Amino acid sequence: MSTPNNHIPTILIIGAGPGGLLLYHGIQKHLNKNVKKFYVKIFERDIGPQDRWQGYNIGLHPNGVKSLISCLSESLVSRLPEVIPNPIHENEYHGRIYCDHKGTEISRSTSLYLKSLFELATMPTYSTASIISYRNRLRDLMLEGVDIQWGKKCIGYDESDNEVWAIFQDGTRVRGDILIGCDGINSPIRKQKLPRLQLFDYGITQVLIDVAPNKKLMDRIIALNGNFLVHKTFGQDGDTTASMMRLIPIENNITENTPDDQIHYRITLIYTYYTYWDKNINVDDNNPRFNCTSFTTKKG
Ligand SMILES: Cc1cc2nc3c(=O)[nH]c(=O)nc-3n(C[C@H](O)[C@H](O)[C@H](O)COP(=O)(O)OP(=O)(O)OC[C@H]3O[C@@H](n4cnc5c(N)ncnc54)[C@H](O)[C@@H]3O)c2cc1C
């Protein structure tokens, strides 16, 4: 079966996360305006934009900001500052510090005071500089002007030489010329296309706990530990302990008059260790104290 020359191909994007949405905008900006016309359809399993909590924050690195600027329309790019607090807290320095198990400093990255996220786009891609944005605001911005088909959970696809059909859990099928899976880590598209590509378990476990100190407490923590986005300590056995301090308020509606004890920040405490250490830990659900026989053994 041949395709007529005037045929306008249809791209099917599965998943309206950051990847799928940015791809959608990039196609509209770079292909549809300049190179070749495509119809683009985007499908999301969530039933609507507010269906699922999107998380507090997402860190933007130079590459991320460059990609946003490259793919989004000029009007959305001009509104990117809406996804970070305005004004940026004057103490938000985005630095990283690494220490040994005794707390002695090993290295630190330059602490930058970024006045705007656009400054990041001028930095080299290998830079460790980053800026924290509100994850929900970033997604809401990227959803603007995009005609998402909500409540469409893709369960697989059928393909022939020159067409592809996305198959959905609700029993419907949609025809396209190109199918792109932007459906996250458990992608059914990937599982069907590349069944031998399995997730690889590195044998490492990471435990993350979020705490939300108010501004008064946060100021004391900074006075004690310094002002770093990431503070990482290497243990003696290959384990690491880290804290990530986000100095932008969790609340979206902070004004100059908001009392300090009603402004909360997010600190994520992260402990990373070899998964096989779990075998040495006996947890009694009726007794929150656990018994660790040995943390230093290297044998499973
Ligand atoms: C705890 C944590 C913290 C992180 N922090 C950062 C950070 O600070 N900075 C950073 O850059 N990255 C961070 N990441 C990574 C970042 O979240 C991911 O790289 C990013 O979300 C990947 O985007 P994505 O669009 O590819 O996939 P996803 O965000 O997973 O989006 C996939 C979308 O597809 C939809 N979907 C899934 N299956 C189907 C289906 N079958 N049919 C239809 N739709 C489907 C989902 O509902 C979702 O909307 C973090 C990740 C985690 C887990």
The ligand as a Gaussian input file, in Angstrom:
#p B3LYP/6-31G(d) Opt

LIG

0 1
 C       11.470000      11.425000      43.323000
 C       11.856000      11.965000      41.952000
 C       12.436000      13.226000      41.862000
 C       12.829000      13.718000      40.615000
 N       13.384000      14.961000      40.548000
 C       13.755000      15.452000      39.356000
 C       14.304000      16.756000      39.257000
 O       14.456000      17.473000      40.244000
 N       14.657000      17.211000      38.021000
 C       14.473000      16.445000      36.904000
 O       14.786000      16.924000      35.807000
 N       13.953000      15.214000      36.973000
 C       13.594000      14.705000      38.156000
 N       13.070000      13.459000      38.229000
 C       12.902000      12.703000      36.989000
 C       11.691000      13.216000      36.236000
 O       10.562000      13.148000      37.084000
 C       11.495000      12.341000      35.023000
 O       12.673000      12.367000      34.259000
 C       10.353000      12.875000      34.183000
 O        9.151000      12.869000      34.912000
 C       10.212000      11.998000      32.960000
 O        9.195000      12.563000      32.158000
 P        8.390000      11.679000      31.150000
 O        7.380000      12.573000      30.506000
 O        9.322000      10.929000      30.278000
 O        7.676000      10.548000      32.040000
 P        6.600000      10.720000      33.202000
 O        6.801000      11.951000      33.997000
 O        6.572000       9.411000      33.914000
 O        5.228000      10.913000      32.417000
 C        4.614000       9.835000      31.749000
 C        3.173000      10.229000      31.475000
 O        2.576000       9.180000      30.724000
 C        1.353000       8.791000      31.334000
 N        1.181000       7.359000      31.062000
 C        1.855000       6.335000      31.626000
 N        1.436000       5.163000      31.121000
 C        0.481000       5.469000      30.211000
 C       -0.333000       4.672000      29.354000
 N       -0.244000       3.346000      29.349000
 N       -1.209000       5.298000      28.538000
 C       -1.311000       6.655000      28.547000
 N       -0.577000       7.457000      29.349000
 C        0.313000       6.869000      30.164000
 C        1.536000       9.099000      32.815000
 O        0.288000       9.268000      33.471000
 C        2.349000      10.388000      32.761000
 O        1.537000      11.531000      32.658000
 C       12.648000      12.937000      39.445000
 C       12.050000      11.676000      39.542000
 C       11.656000      11.193000      40.775000
 C       11.015000       9.824000      40.857000

